[in-house]
Amino acid sequence: MSHEALLERARLHVRRWFARRIPKTMCFHDLEHTLTVTRTAKAIGQAMKLAPQDLVLLELAGLFHDTGYALAYAGHEAKSAEL
């Protein structure tokens, strides 16, 4: 699978995950926050001239960084890493 195909699958998965599992009451750790963090991390990585494969990892980390809120509030970082 190409990097772009992997990223597209991850983007869709995270959008669906947030739509189905993250409560609307999470006004800060919502999909928009996640996408903003992802875009910002990617922009910083590009400015730092990271290798393409590192940019892929950086984008994936940004996309998944708060997905764990669907499973736990305390310790959501570890849950996000598992996901």
Buried (B, 14 or more C-beta within 10 A) or exposed (E): EEBEEEBEEBBEBBBEBBEEEBEEEBEEBBBEBBBEBBEEBBEEBEEEEBEEEEBBEBBBBBBBBBBBBBBEEEEBEEBBEEB
